[in-house]
Amino acid sequence: MLKQKIMAASLLALCTLPAFAADAPAPAEAPKAPYTLSANVFLVSDYFFRGITQTWGKPAVQGGFDFVHESGIYVGTWASNVSGNQFPGGSLEWDLYGGYNYKINDDFTIGAGVLYYYYPGANFSKAATPGPDKTLNTFEGNISASWKWLTFKISYAFTDYFGASQAIGYKGDTSGTLYPELNAAYPLPFAEGLSLIGHVGYTSVREELDPAVFPTGFNGKFNPNYMDWKLGLSYVWKDGWTIGAYYVDTNNKDFYKNTVSFANSDTKDLARSGGYITLGRTF
């Protein structure tokens, strides 16, 4: 009887021992957030926007933040240094944007958005030879359609196009300027992370220069419209680092060559062809 009591006590003690971690139920997996937050920072040897250098041919530091909700809604901000030679009184471009992307299926996506280009302090009145009180800030809307690695987008200017207006010598205001573009980022099958990048776009400014203000136009040209294109390679490491090398070119070079600085007497071919490189990381 004593032996049976000892065995019962031993079994009771074993039953009341704490469970080891290996025997404990696995903790519930934390629910996945319905949104993603990301940041990026890049160094570029030249900042080209729609085929035109924005930094007078000099390097730029760029970066931004993005919020993307699983519903397709997104907002973000991005900034880069720019040249006071082109943006009188300013040295910064600060973009604010948002929109909605709808995923039809794994291959097709359509979207719509808005984008505001803000140049703090920049005004034509701050040029070395002061012009009118006119900013270069621009507000655009856009619609897009994507198939796998190919995207078509068209942007529409709700305001004057980066300050171009009757006040500075155009025949009229330039709200309504269009920029259709086709972009490709084709993943090369022989190297993971390596993509072939292609782009073509067309800037259709609503108005031309006014001959009454510019009798000879710019280098004999009155129409600022032009096509731009880009071709290059981009490589993305798994930890978010990206390096790219690209070639950019435009037509209608005559209109944009010998552009006079707003800050001094320097001149620059803003639409010159050339290459540039980028290095950065997304977090």
C-alpha positions in Angstrom: 0.0 0.0 0.0 2.8 2.4 0.8 4.5 1.6 -2.5 1.2 2.4 -4.3 0.9 5.8 -2.5 4.5 6.7 -3.5 3.8 5.9 -7.1 0.5 7.9 -7.1 2.3 10.9 -5.6 5.1 10.7 -8.2 2.5 10.6 -11.1 0.7 13.6 -9.6 4.0 15.5 -9.4 4.8 14.7 -13.0 1.4 15.9 -14.1 1.8 19.2 -12.4 5.3 20.0 -13.9 5.3 23.1 -16.2 5.2 22.3 -19.9 8.4 22.7 -21.9 8.4 25.4 -24.6 8.5 22.6 -27.2 5.3 21.3 -25.9 3.6 24.7 -25.7 1.1 25.7 -28.4 2.7 27.9 -31.1 2.0 31.6 -30.8 -0.6 32.9 -33.3 1.1 34.6 -36.3 0.7 38.4 -36.2 -1.8 39.6 -38.7 -0.2 41.2 -41.8 -0.6 44.9 -42.0 -3.0 46.0 -44.8 -0.4 48.6 -46.0 3.3 49.0 -46.8 5.6 51.9 -45.9 8.8 52.4 -47.8 11.5 54.9 -48.2 14.2 55.5 -50.9 17.3 57.5 -51.4 19.4 57.8 -54.5 22.5 59.6 -56.0 22.3 60.4 -59.7 25.0 61.8 -61.9 22.4 64.1 -63.6 18.7 64.6 -62.9 16.7 64.3 -66.2 13.0 65.0 -66.2 11.2 64.2 -69.5 14.5 64.3 -71.3 15.6 67.7 -69.9 18.3 68.1 -67.3 17.0 69.8 -64.1 20.4 70.3 -62.5 22.3 72.1 -65.3 24.1 68.9 -65.9 25.2 68.4 -62.3 24.6 65.5 -59.8 21.6 65.3 -57.5 20.6 63.7 -54.2 17.0 62.3 -54.3 14.7 60.5 -51.9 11.1 59.9 -50.9 8.5 58.0 -48.8 5.6 56.0 -50.0 2.4 54.6 -48.4 0.6 51.9 -50.3 -2.7 50.4 -49.0 -3.8 46.9 -50.1 -7.0 48.6 -51.5 -4.9 50.2 -54.2 -4.7 53.7 -52.6 -1.3 55.3 -52.4 0.3 58.6 -51.3 3.9 59.7 -51.2 6.4 62.4 -51.4 9.7 62.8 -53.2 12.4 65.5 -53.4 15.5 66.4 -55.4 17.9 69.3 -55.7 17.6 71.4 -58.8 19.5 74.2 -60.3 18.9 77.9 -59.7 20.1 78.5 -63.3 16.7 77.0 -64.4 14.6 77.7 -61.3 15.3 81.3 -60.3 15.6 81.6 -56.6 15.1 77.9 -56.0 17.2 74.9 -55.4 14.7 72.2 -54.4 11.9 70.2 -56.1 9.4 68.7 -53.7 6.7 66.5 -55.1 3.5 65.4 -53.4 1.4 62.7 -55.0 -1.4 60.2 -54.5 -3.8 58.0 -56.4 -5.4 54.7 -56.9 -4.4 51.5 -58.7 -6.9 48.8 -59.5 -5.5 45.3 -60.2 -7.7 43.6 -62.8 -5.7 40.4 -62.6 -2.1 39.3 -62.2 -1.1 40.9 -65.5 -3.3 44.0 -65.9 -3.5 47.2 -63.7 -5.2 50.5 -64.3 -4.7 53.6 -62.2 -5.3 57.4 -61.8 -3.5 59.9 -59.7 -2.4 63.5 -59.1 1.0 65.1 -58.6 2.1 68.5 -57.4 5.5 69.8 -58.2 6.6 72.4 -55.7 9.7 74.6 -56.0 10.1 76.5 -52.7 11.3 80.0 -53.3 11.5 79.8 -57.1 9.9 82.7 -58.9 10.7 84.4 -62.2 10.8 87.7 -60.3 14.0 86.4 -58.6 16.0 86.0 -61.9 19.2 88.1 -62.3 17.1 90.2 -64.8 13.8 90.1 -62.8 10.7 88.8 -64.7 7.1 88.7 -63.7 5.8 87.4 -60.3 5.3 83.9 -61.5 6.1 80.6 -59.8 7.1 77.3 -61.5 4.8 75.1 -59.4 2.8 72.7 -61.4 -0.2 70.5 -60.7 -0.9 67.4 -62.9 -3.3 64.6 -63.1 -2.6 61.2 -64.7 -4.2 58.0 -65.8 -2.3 54.8 -66.6 -2.6 51.2 -67.7 0.0 48.4 -67.1 0.5 45.0 -68.6 3.2 43.0 -66.8 6.4 45.0 -67.4 4.8 47.6 -69.7 3.1 50.8 -68.6 1.3 53.6 -70.6 0.6 56.8 -68.8 -0.7 60.2 -69.8 -0.3 63.3 -67.7 -2.4 66.5 -68.0 -1.4 69.9 -66.5 -4.2 71.6 -64.6 -2.0 74.7 -64.2 0.6 76.5 -66.3 3.3 74.0 -67.3 6.3 74.8 -65.0 5.6 78.6 -65.3 5.2 78.7 -69.1 2.5 81.3 -69.6 1.6 84.5 -71.4 3.2 86.4 -68.6 6.7 85.1 -69.6 6.3 85.3 -73.4 4.0 82.5 -74.6 1.0 83.2 -76.8 -1.3 82.1 -73.9 -1.4 80.0 -70.7 -0.2 76.4 -70.9 -2.7 74.6 -68.7 -3.8 71.6 -70.7 -0.3 70.5 -71.6 -0.1 66.8 -72.2 2.6 64.2 -71.7 1.9 60.7 -72.9 4.6 58.1 -72.2 5.3 54.5 -72.6 7.6 52.8 -70.0 9.1 49.3 -70.0 11.0 47.4 -67.3 11.7 44.0 -68.8 13.3 41.4 -66.4 16.1 39.7 -68.3 15.8 35.9 -67.9 19.6 35.2 -67.7 20.3 37.4 -64.6 18.0 37.7 -61.6 17.5 41.3 -60.6 18.6 42.7 -64.0 16.1 44.6 -66.1 16.1 46.3 -69.4 14.6 49.8 -69.0 13.0 51.7 -71.9 11.0 54.9 -72.1 9.5 57.2 -74.8 7.4 60.3 -74.1 6.1 63.4 -75.9 5.7 66.8 -74.3 2.9 68.7 -76.0 2.9 72.2 -74.6 -0.4 73.9 -75.3 1.0 77.2 -76.5 4.1 78.4 -78.5 6.3 81.4 -77.9 4.8 84.8 -78.9 6.7 86.4 -81.8 5.7 89.8 -80.5 7.8 89.0 -77.4 10.5 86.8 -78.9 10.8 88.0 -82.6 13.3 85.3 -83.4 12.0 82.7 -80.9 14.6 80.5 -79.2 17.3 79.7 -81.7 14.8 80.4 -84.4 12.2 78.0 -83.0 8.8 78.9 -81.5 7.4 75.5 -80.8 8.6 73.9 -77.5 7.1 70.4 -78.2 9.5 67.5 -78.2 9.9 63.8 -77.9 12.3 62.2 -75.4 13.5 58.6 -74.9 15.6 56.6 -72.6 17.3 53.2 -72.7 19.3 51.5 -70.0 19.8 48.7 -67.5 18.9 48.5 -63.8 20.1 45.9 -61.3 18.4 45.3 -58.0 20.0 43.4 -55.1 17.8 41.5 -52.7 18.5 43.9 -49.9 17.1 46.8 -51.8 20.2 48.3 -53.4 19.7 49.5 -57.0 22.2 50.6 -59.6 21.3 51.9 -63.1 22.9 53.2 -66.2 20.9 55.0 -68.9 21.1 56.9 -72.2 18.8 59.8 -72.8 18.0 61.8 -75.9 15.4 64.2 -77.4 14.5 65.9 -80.6 13.8 69.6 -81.1 17.2 70.3 -79.7 17.4 73.7 -81.3 14.7 75.1 -79.0 16.5 74.1 -75.9 20.2 74.7 -76.9 22.0 77.8 -75.7 19.5 78.2 -72.8 20.5 81.3 -70.8 20.8 80.9 -67.0 18.4 82.8 -64.9 21.2 83.4 -62.4 24.0 84.6 -64.6 25.2 84.7 -68.2 26.0 81.0 -68.5 24.3 78.9 -71.3 23.4 75.2 -71.5 22.0 72.7 -73.9 19.3 71.4 -71.7 18.1 68.8 -74.1 21.5 67.3 -75.0 21.8 63.6 -75.4 23.9 61.8 -72.9 24.2 59.1 -70.2 23.7 59.1 -66.5 24.0 56.6 -63.6 22.1 56.1 -60.5 22.8 54.4 -57.2 20.4 54.0 -54.3 18.4 51.9 -51.9 14.8 51.3 -51.0 14.0 50.5 -47.4 
